[in-house]
Amino acid sequence: MASARSSRALRLALKQAATPRVQQRTFVSAVQAASRTAATKPAAVSSLVQQTRGVKTVDFAGDKEKVYERDDWPRDKLLEYFKNDTLALIGYGSQGHGQGLNLRDNGLNVIIGVRKDGTSWKEAVQDGWVPGTNLFEVEEAIKKGSIVMNLLSDAAQKETWPAIKPLLTKGKTLYFSHGFSPVFKDQTGVEPPKDIDVILVAPKGSGRTVRTLFREGRGINSSFAVFNDATGKAEEKAQALGVAIGSGYLYKTTFEKEVYSDLYGERGCLMGGIHGMFLAQYEVLREAGHSPSEAFNETVEEATQSLYPLIGQNGMDYMYAACSTTARRGAIDWSAKFKAALKPVFNELYDSVKTGKETARTLEYAGRSDYRQAFEKEMEEIREMEIWRAGKAVRSLRPENQ
Ligand SMILES: NC(=O)c1ccc[n+]([C@@H]2O[C@H](COP(=O)([O-])OP(=O)(O)OC[C@H]3O[C@@H](n4cnc5c(N)ncnc54)[C@H](OP(=O)(O)O)[C@@H]3O)[C@@H](O)[C@H]2O)c1
């Protein structure tokens, strides 16, 4: 099996080397090819591929977009590109941890800046960062850095901006992983100086995933964008940093589009919308006399364990095709009704994001002195909902959990 995969990757790599620089491939084949070659390509082919592969134009359902790949930035090129830079990574939470360790493993000169003796400081020490060598307080790290990677929480970016802004002198680069602070500058006050490059790389996943995919030799997909291009090199720098932090491939976007789509997505299908839909379906089943286990299995367990992974692997038609004729017929009919019912809610949500209402709510919530207790209370309420208590029992029955 492994050797079949290797020879497939070899054939694919050689085919790519022989084809023109700009290719049109489907999204799925591009992604599959990227992960196959990344995982299995032999060294000799790797250098051939690196020389010949370039930025790709990928046809996303009729819309052609450029996609930038890790193979365009092999490690030697990254080390050469950043040889005069000190990357001052500020904040060591979810993203700071993942991006910082990946940068360090890639051999770049990275230092961490966090509050002395806070939770992040202690975690950084545990991860091998050394106080006074590559672990400093925030302001000191910024002074030492040529590229300042602001990975504080979005609320902390607002709070610390008055102290950080004067340190962002000409020649430095400011990096974010979310467009939140500069796009909503009226609320955050984060208005970067015009004479420095301001760039973004936003991994499409948690910092933990940024790290685990990197360690597995894979890479997360990220978007990148330029806010200020003071040097004429901002875009290139963003692509290089995107690869350096562990991205497998990168899509170009703008700060505005990144933050609008991100806030919208997480409130919608990624988290809030799906939770609301689970709750509504479960409640109706329970009110109609179904048991908690039956209601949970038909709402969540089958979705996460069987059907959603099929969508992830090969798309919605693949999932439909894998189901019974009965399920397929009803699901296709009802999807149109759900779409019609939900679209007004999604429109309302997008407006709420774009007008800054969601930002205001986030900043107000994160700025409360009892924020952590309030958050924990909400988590407790969710944990204690019947649906999620039933879920715990259902999960315990999975063979791997016994
Ligand atoms: N998490 C994700 O899944 C994800 C994904 C993509 C992009 N992003 C973006 O990445 C950025 C970082 O997010 P994150 O989730 O990694 O953040 P996080 O886990 O909430 O990390 C917060 C960091 O900010 C520090 N901090 C908080 N308040 C501070 C203050 N007043 N002064 C100094 N430091 C303070 C914390 O230090 P202490 O330990 O000392 O409190 C910690 O190091 C954000 O822009 C976020 O939108 C996040």
The ligand as a Tripos MOL2 file, in Angstrom:
@<TRIPOS>MOLECULE
LIG
   48    52     1     0     0
SMALL
NO_CHARGES

@<TRIPOS>ATOM
      1 N1         -7.6110   30.2940   18.5070 N.am      1 LIG1
      2 C1         -7.9100   30.1040   17.2280 C.2       1 LIG1
      3 O1         -8.4800   29.0940   16.8580 O.2       1 LIG1
      4 C2         -7.5280   31.1350   16.1830 C.ar      1 LIG1
      5 C3         -7.5560   30.7640   14.8430 C.ar      1 LIG1
      6 C4         -7.1380   31.6730   13.8820 C.ar      1 LIG1
      7 C5         -6.7750   32.9440   14.2820 C.ar      1 LIG1
      8 N2         -6.7890   33.2950   15.5910 N.ar      1 LIG1
      9 C6         -6.3520   34.6370   15.9800 C.3       1 LIG1
     10 O2         -5.0700   34.5540   16.5800 O.3       1 LIG1
     11 C7         -4.9150   35.5880   17.5470 C.3       1 LIG1
     12 C8         -4.5550   34.9680   18.8770 C.3       1 LIG1
     13 O3         -5.6550   34.1960   19.2910 O.3       1 LIG1
     14 P1         -5.5280   33.0140   20.3640 P.3       1 LIG1
     15 O4         -6.8090   32.2650   20.3030 O.co2     1 LIG1
     16 O5         -4.2360   32.3010   20.1660 O.co2     1 LIG1
     17 O6         -5.4670   33.8700   21.6970 O.3       1 LIG1
     18 P2         -5.5450   33.3180   23.1710 P.3       1 LIG1
     19 O7         -5.3620   31.8270   23.1980 O.co2     1 LIG1
     20 O8         -6.7520   33.8890   23.7930 O.co2     1 LIG1
     21 O9         -4.1950   33.9560   23.7670 O.3       1 LIG1
     22 C9         -4.2320   35.0320   24.5070 C.3       1 LIG1
     23 C10        -2.8050   35.5380   24.7470 C.3       1 LIG1
     24 O10        -2.9710   36.9140   25.0080 O.3       1 LIG1
     25 C11        -2.3260   37.2080   26.2660 C.3       1 LIG1
     26 N3         -3.0420   38.3030   26.9090 N.ar      1 LIG1
     27 C12        -4.3720   38.4010   27.1920 C.ar      1 LIG1
     28 N4         -4.6430   39.5790   27.7440 N.ar      1 LIG1
     29 C13        -3.4570   40.2590   27.8090 C.ar      1 LIG1
     30 C14        -3.0770   41.5430   28.2440 C.ar      1 LIG1
     31 N5         -3.9620   42.3910   28.7440 N.pl3     1 LIG1
     32 N6         -1.7630   41.8850   28.1590 N.ar      1 LIG1
     33 C15        -0.8500   41.0450   27.6460 C.ar      1 LIG1
     34 N7         -1.1510   39.8140   27.1950 N.ar      1 LIG1
     35 C16        -2.4380   39.4430   27.2720 C.ar      1 LIG1
     36 C17        -2.3970   35.9200   27.0700 C.3       1 LIG1
     37 O11        -1.3750   35.9560   28.0250 O.3       1 LIG1
     38 P3         -1.5990   35.4820   29.5580 P.3       1 LIG1
     39 O12        -1.4830   33.9890   29.5610 O.co2     1 LIG1
     40 O13        -0.4990   36.1560   30.2720 O.co2     1 LIG1
     41 O14        -2.9710   35.9190   29.9580 O.co2     1 LIG1
     42 C18        -2.1470   34.8880   25.9440 C.3       1 LIG1
     43 O15        -0.7650   34.7510   25.7250 O.3       1 LIG1
     44 C19        -6.2330   36.3570   17.5760 C.3       1 LIG1
     45 O16        -6.1420   37.4460   16.7010 O.3       1 LIG1
     46 C20        -7.2220   35.3330   17.0270 C.3       1 LIG1
     47 O17        -8.3640   35.8910   16.4440 O.3       1 LIG1
     48 C21        -7.1400   32.4200   16.5630 C.ar      1 LIG1
@<TRIPOS>BOND
     1     1     2 1
     2     2     3 2
     3     2     4 1
     4     4     5 ar
     5     4    48 ar
     6     5     6 ar
     7     6     7 ar
     8     7     8 ar
     9     8     9 1
    10     8    48 ar
    11     9    10 1
    12     9    46 1
    13    10    11 1
    14    11    12 1
    15    11    44 1
    16    12    13 1
    17    13    14 1
    18    14    15 2
    19    14    16 1
    20    14    17 1
    21    17    18 1
    22    18    19 2
    23    18    20 1
    24    18    21 1
    25    21    22 1
    26    22    23 1
    27    23    24 1
    28    23    42 1
    29    24    25 1
    30    25    26 1
    31    25    36 1
    32    26    27 ar
    33    26    35 ar
    34    27    28 ar
    35    28    29 ar
    36    29    30 ar
    37    29    35 ar
    38    30    31 1
    39    30    32 ar
    40    32    33 ar
    41    33    34 ar
    42    34    35 ar
    43    36    37 1
    44    36    42 1
    45    37    38 1
    46    38    39 2
    47    38    40 1
    48    38    41 1
    49    42    43 1
    50    44    45 1
    51    44    46 1
    52    46    47 1
@<TRIPOS>SUBSTRUCTURE
     1 LIG1         1 GROUP 0 **** ****
